[in-house]
């Protein structure tokens, strides 16, 4: 197992956790609530990092 694999696994876990928090906030507070939007923006950042790592991994 490489360091990059550990990073990908950590990111996958963080993405799942953040996605769950975002869905819960959306259901409780509404989709336009600042908390829901914040979770969505944080999730976008993590998904972009994950995608970059996957592209880099494929090119190695």
N, C-alpha and C positions, 0 to 999 in steps of 0.2 A: 504494500500500500504506500502510495506516495503522499507527500505533504499536500499536493493539489487535491487529491482525493478526499483528504480529511477536511480541507477547506470547503470543497463542494458539499460534503455531508453536513458540515456545520451550517452552511448557507441554506441547504434544503430544510434543515430543522428550523432555522430562523424564519424562513419564508412560510413554512406551515404554521408556525406559532403566530406570526404577524397576520397572516391571512385569517386565522381563526378570530383574533382580536378585532380585526376590521369588520368581519361579518357580524360578530356579536354587537359591536358598536353600532353598525348600520341597522341592525334589527331593533336595538333598544332606543337609540337616539335619532335615527333617521340617516339617510344617505348624505344629506347636506350638512350634517353636524361637523364642526371643526375637528372633533376627535376622529371621526370616520375618515374624513379627508386626509388628516395627518397620517393615519395608518396606511391609507392608500398610497400616499406619496412615499412613505418609508418603504412600502412593499415594492413600488416601482424601482427604487434605488437598488434594493437587494436583487430583484429580478434582472436588472441590467448587469450587475456584477456577476451574477450566476451565468448569464448568457455569454459575457466576455470570457469567463473562465472556461466555459464549455468550448467556445470557438478556439481558444488558445490550446486546450487539451487535444482537440481534433487535429490541430496543425502540428502537433509534436510528433 
